[in-house]
Amino acid sequence: MKKEIGWKTISSKTGFQGKFLKVRVDRVERPDGSIGTYEMVEKSDFVMVIPKVGDKFYLVNQYRYPVNSRSWEFPQGGCEGIDDLEMCARKELEEELGLQAMNLTFLGNLWLAVGNSTQGCGIFLTEQVNKGKQQLEESEADLVTGVFTEQEIATMIKSGEIRSSTTVAAFGLYLSKSILC
């Protein structure tokens, strides 16, 4: 993707390099000529799958350490080492729910935090699944699943029971696509 004309990177250095992310600090020249620094997180894209079977949606609930709380979400996961987002989506769906997607519809790619991160999220919808084998990672050992109607999810979002921004955005993307079809 092109940088906006007027912004110039003078220098760039790594402030921190972890297993899954890097913090980069750039010295920049802004369009008005002022010089400053810009800190950002570089992280691989991830995927989210909206599993809808009939009029029911599958969600997962797990503990999220950064916010010290459990969270209802559509299945999601990182794609480290997987270049094909659709393949990554299929892997995550089976890993977390034990479901194999018979079809996947790409709904869009959203940026996670445009002000400080390079990470994007590919959103997919599946409406036909077969039973597969759930293969939870160690960090997902406490994961539970639930099945909800569209109205129940909307109510959970409105009440604050669902606070995952990517789940809320993916649900909105799903609703906007279903209205336009």
C-alpha positions, 0 to 999 in steps of 0.5 A: 500500500502506498504511503500518503504523499507528504509523509516521509520516513527519515529513519526506522528502528526496532524498539522491541522484537517478540515472537509475534510482534515488533514495535517500530519507531520511525522518525518522520517528516510530516506534510507540513515539514515538521519532524516527529516520531511515530511508534507502531506495532507490526504484526501479521494479519489474522482471520475471523470466521463467522460460522452460521448454520441455519439461523444460528451463529457459533461463538467461542468464549475464552479468557483474554489475558490483556483485558483480564476478562472472558470474551465472546467472539467469532473464532479467530486466530493468527496466520503466522506462516500461512500466506493464504487467509482462506486456508488460515480461516479453515484451520482456525474454524476447525481448531476452535470449533471442530468444524470444517467449512464446506464453503467460505465467503470473503466479506472483507479485510479490516485494519485492527488499529489504524493509528498504531498497528499494521495488522489486518483481519480477514473476515469470512462467512461459512454457512455449510460445515461438516464435523471435524476435530477440535484441536485447541492450543494450550492458551485455549484450554478454557475455551467454551462454545455457544450457539446464538441467534442474530438477535441474541448477538445484537443484544449481547453487543448492545449490552456490552457482553460482546466487547471484541471490536473485531467481532462487533465489526465482523457482525456489522460487516455480515449484516451490511452484506446480507442487507445488500444481497 
